[in-house]
């Protein structure tokens, strides 16, 4: 099969790395890709939302299967575009349509969807700028901490957890009036804070049936011990020690099944990944958010543990044939550490040469914000690399990952030193 991956992040490099191992993969293309995807595929300089060009590429390269990585093309309707073109509609594609992608594209849509279908979630209310006074009054009725969420896409950074009511009022004014997150915060959800441990569960659905992928925990804040501002994710671990068989069974019965049934009931034909952000509250699952794609950097850890032929799974999803599909999952641990540019998630500089990429034998280096210039690999984003170690124990996976991280350098590099430590303490 000739396969196209749309995207240019660490998630897409992990997909490409896994897909390249399949006996079904003939030619692999990534648009636009990065310096890492160029090692296993052919990069094509087309942006993720240039649908006409992507369609023409599929015709030129005789593409059989398209895997959509990031959320932006999904929310903008890449599936709708392909299905509207007679020359493209028969190409297999993994990713929901524009309506299904609203599970991620609008926090208000996804919250109302959960409530309609009895999916356990935190209480919340949505406000616009014209309702700012009502929002401020509503905050007075809330218990602290208070969670504020931008309704639209904000690259994983549109959530603020305010520890006081005064802080919440300042933040929501900043979000609604000053448009702190741009158009994404034209609407803001004020949500009840759930006290528990967070994890992510990933499902691949063809609209009727589904396969559950390995779960993972990611680390959102920039600093050790979960300090500093939120980022797109600074590391991930899979499996998750507190995600017991009993807990994951509750997730399937109370969250996954009603979600898939709800999509079908609302005539949303969903063929793609559903990322379910969960809070484990005293052993009970509550949904924090849905995403319409795989997470980053969770994908790097999850792909490292899948032993099955991933292309067979993707093809079954796109054909509506996931029923009876099984997944072989390694019992090994995978731990990913994100190496970021100095200043991220605020202002940062690009274009620094990365040294030591060849000294990482015991870990896999997934590229995110990188580009190749002559013989150098340069930084080209906020999150630059995700270094993934595997081991029979979490400690072994962690040791391999950090050993590789310490061999890689560029000016201003930053990373967390505590990825996985909290889970190691829980398993003691």
N, C-alpha and C positions, 0 to 999 in steps of 0.2 A: 504493500500500500504506500502511496505517496501521502504524507501527512503534513499539515500546516498547524503550527502553534501560534496564536496571536498573543503578543505581549513581550515585555523586555525586562522582567524582574527576576528575582531569585526563584519564585514559584515556577516561572516558565523554564528556567535552566534546569530545575529539578524534574519537571515534566519531560524535557528533552532528553535528559540523562537517562530517565527510566524508559521512555519510548524507544530510544536508540537500542536498548537491550532486547527488544522484541524481534522474533523471527518474522513478524508480519511487516516490519518497517523497511521499506525500500529506500525512499528518499525523504528526508526530513528538512522542513523549512521553518524558520521562526521570523515573524514580522512584528517589530523591527529587530528584536533580539539584543544581545549584549556580547561582551568579549568571551563570556563563558559558553553561551549557546553556540558561538562560532566554532568551538572545539568539537561539537558533536553534530552540528547541523549547518545548513546554509542560511545566513541571515539575509533578509530582504528589507531594504530601507522604506518601509511603508508604515505609517502611524496606525495605531490600533483602531481608530475611528474613521479611517479612509476606506469606507466600505466598497466603493466602486473599484478602487485599485486592488483591494484584497480579493474581490470577486474575479477580476481579470487575472490576477496571479494564480488563482485556483484553476482557471481555464488553461492558462499558459503551461502550468506545471502538472496538469492532469491530477489535481488533488482529489483524493478519495475521502479523507477525513479531516475535519477542522476541529481543533480544541481551543476554546476561548479561555484565556487565562484571567485577565483582570475584569473588574466590574464595569468600567466606563463603556466599552463597546457593547456589553450586555444591556446596560441601562439605556443606551442610545438605540438599541434595536438591531444588532448585527444579524440575529437569526431572522427577524422580520424581513430584513433586506434580502438575505439569501433566498428565503422562501417566496419572495415576490418576483424573483427573476427566473424565468423558465430555464435558463442555461445553468443555474446554480442550485435550484431547489432539490435536486436529487443527491447533492453532496452531503455526506454524513456530517453532522455538526453536534458537538457537545457544548451545551450552554443554553439557558432558558431564553424565552422570548422577552420582549420589552415588559409585558405585564408580569411575568414570573420574576423578572429581575427587580421589580418594585419591592420584593421582600427585603432587598438591600438598599435600593434607590430611595426609599422613603421609610423612615423610622415610624412615621405615623401609620402608613399602610400596613407595615408588618405588625405593629402593636394591635391594630384593629383586627387583623387576620387572626392573631393568636387568641384574642378575646372571643371572636366568632366561633372558633373551633376548639375552645376549651384547653388550649395549650397553657400550662402554668407559667406565669410571668409576673413581673412587678407591676403594681398599680402605677398609672401615669395619666397625665393630661397634656394636651397640645395647645400651644399658644402662638399667635402671630404678632407682628409689631403693633397692630391696632388694638391688641388685647394685652398690652404690656402691663397696664394697671391691674387687670385681673390676675395676670401671672404673678405680680408682686404680692397681691393679696393671698394668692394660693400658696405661695412660699411660706407665708406666716402660719399656715395650717399644717405645714409638713414637719416631720421629724428630721433631724439632721443625723448623718450627712444627707445631702440632697444631690441627686444625679440630674445633670442637664445634658440633653442630647440634641445636636443639630439634626434636623429631619433628613437632609440630603447627604450626598457623598462628600466626605471631608478627609479622604485618604487615611482613614483610621484615627484621625485626630480630633473628631468633632464631639468628644465627650468630656465633660468637666464634672468632677466630684467636689462639691463645695462642702466644707466642714461646718460652716455657720450660715445662718439665714442672710446675714449681711453680705457675705461673700457670694451667695447664690443670687442675690438681687443685683449686685454689681455685674456678675457674669452674664446673667440673662439679658440685662440691658445692653451689655457689650455685644452679645450674640444677635439680638433682634434689631436694636437701633443702629449700632455701629457696624453690623454685619461682620462680626469677628471671623466667621467661616464663610464669608461671601454669601452667594445664593443658597448654600447648604443650610444656613441658619435663618432663612426666611420664616421657617416654622421651627419651634423648639419644643421638645418634650421635657416636662418636669416629671421625674420618675422616682419612685420609692427606692431607697438604697437596700440592696440585699447583702446581708452579712454572711459570707461563706467563702469557698474556694472555687476559683474559676477554671474552666477547661473548655475545650472545643471538641465537638463530635462532628464527623464528616460523613455525609451520605451521598451516594450517586444514585439518582433516580431516573427512570425512563418515563415517568408520569403515572405508572401503575405499580411497578415493583421497585425495589431498592436493594442496594448493597451498602453495608456499614463499613467504612474504612477505619484504620487505627485512630484512636483518639489522641489528642495532644494537649499540652498546656503551653501557653505562650506568655511572654513577659513584656508588658506594654510600656512601662515607664523607662526613661532613659538611664536612671541611676540605680546603683546597687540598693538592695532592700526596698525596691519599689518606690524610689524617690524621684522627684523631678517631673517634668511634663510627660504626657502620653506621646508615644511614637507609633509607627506602623507595626512595631514588634521588634524586640531586641534579642530574642532567643526562643527556643522551644524544646520540649521534651516529649517523647512518646516511648512506651506507654506511660500512663499516669497512675501512680500508686494508689490514689484514693478512688479511682474509677473502678470499683469492684464489679464483679459479675452481677451482683444484685443491683447496684446503682445503674449500670448500663442497661439492665433489663427494664428498669423504671423509665429510663430515657427513651427506649424503643417504644414501650407501651403508651407512655403519657405524652411524648413529644413527637417522635418520628412518625408513628402511625397516624395520629390526628393531623399532622402537617401534610403528609402525602394525600390523605383522604380529603383534607380541606382544599388542596389545590385542584384535585379532580372534581370536587363538588362545585367549585367556582369556574369550572371549564378552563383552567389554566394548564395547558399541556406542558409539563415541566420536564425537560430532558437535560439534565446537567447535575452539577454539584450543589448541595445545600450545606453550608457551613452553619452549625448551630452553636452559638456562644452560650454556654451554660454556667449557672452558679449552683454549686453543690451546697445547699443550706441544710445542715444537720442530716445529710443523707437523702435529701429530697431535691430533685432537679427543677430549676426555674430557668426559663429562656431569657437571656439578656438581649440577644439579637440574632437575626439571620443574616448570612451573606449568600450571594448567589454564585459563589465561586469558592475555590480552595483558599485557605489562608496563607499568608507569607509572614513569618518564616516556618509555619507549621508544615507546609508541603514538603520542605526539605527533610524533616524528620519522618513524616508519614511515608513518603516515597522510598526512603531508605529501609523501611520495614516490610514493604510489599514484595512478596516472592513470586506472585502470579505474573503472567504476561499482561501488562497493563493495557496494551492495545486491544486485546480481546475483550477486556472489560469496557473500554471506551466504545468499541464498535457495537457491542451488545446494547449499551445505553442508547446510542444514536439510532439503532434499528428498532428500539422498543422491545428488546429481547433479554432483559436482565433477569427474568424469572429463571430460577434454578442456577444462576451464576454464583460461583463461590470464590472466595478470596483466600489465598494462602498468605498468612502473615507471620513474619519472623518473631520469635519470642525475645530477640535481642532488644536492647535499649538503643535509642538514637537521641542525640543531644546536639542542638544547633546553636551556635553563638553568632550573633550579628556583629560585624565590624562596620562601624559607621564613620562618617566624616565629622571632624571636629566642628562643634556648633549645632549639629543636628539635634532636635528637630527644628531649631531656629535657622538662622542664616549660616551657610557654610560655603566653602570654596571647593571647586572641582579642579581636575586636571593634574593631580599629584600621581607620580609614578608609584606603582605598588611593587614592593620587593618581597622575595621569599615565597612566591607562589609554587615554586618547584620543590620546596622543603616540607611537603605535607603528606607524606606517604600513608600515614595511619588515619587520615581523615579525608573527607570529600569536601572540596571547596566549591560552593555554588555562588555564581556571580549574580549581582543585582544591578547596582549602579556602577557599571564599568564600560570602558570602550577601549578598543585597540588602536594605537597610533604607531606606525612603523613596527618596531619589535617590542614596544612597551605596552603594558596594560595600565590604563589611567583611571582614577576615580571619576565617576560621572553621575553621582547622585548622593543622597543623604545616607541611605543604607547601601553599603558597597558590596559586602560579601556575607555569606552565611556559611560558617565552617561546621561541618557535621561529623561527629564521631559516633561509632557504633561499638557496643560491647555487651558481654553477657550480663553485666551489672550496670547500673546507672553510674557508679563511680568510675568504671572502666571507660564508658562512653565519654564521660566528662573529661577524664584525664587525656584521652586521645584528642578531643576537640580543642582543649586549652593548650596542649602542647603544640598543635598546628598553628593556633592563633598567635602564640608568642613568637613564631618564626616569620610572621607576615608583618610588614611595616609600610607605612607611608606617613607623610607629614600630617600631624593632627589626628591620627587614628584614635578612635575611642570604642570601648566595648564594656559590657558589664562583666564583673568578676564572679558573680554569684548565681549564674544560671544553673538550675538543678539542685542547689543546696537545700532549698526548702523541702523538696521532695525526698531528698536523702534523709533529712531529719525525720520526716513522717514515716519512712520505712524502717527506721532504727528500732 
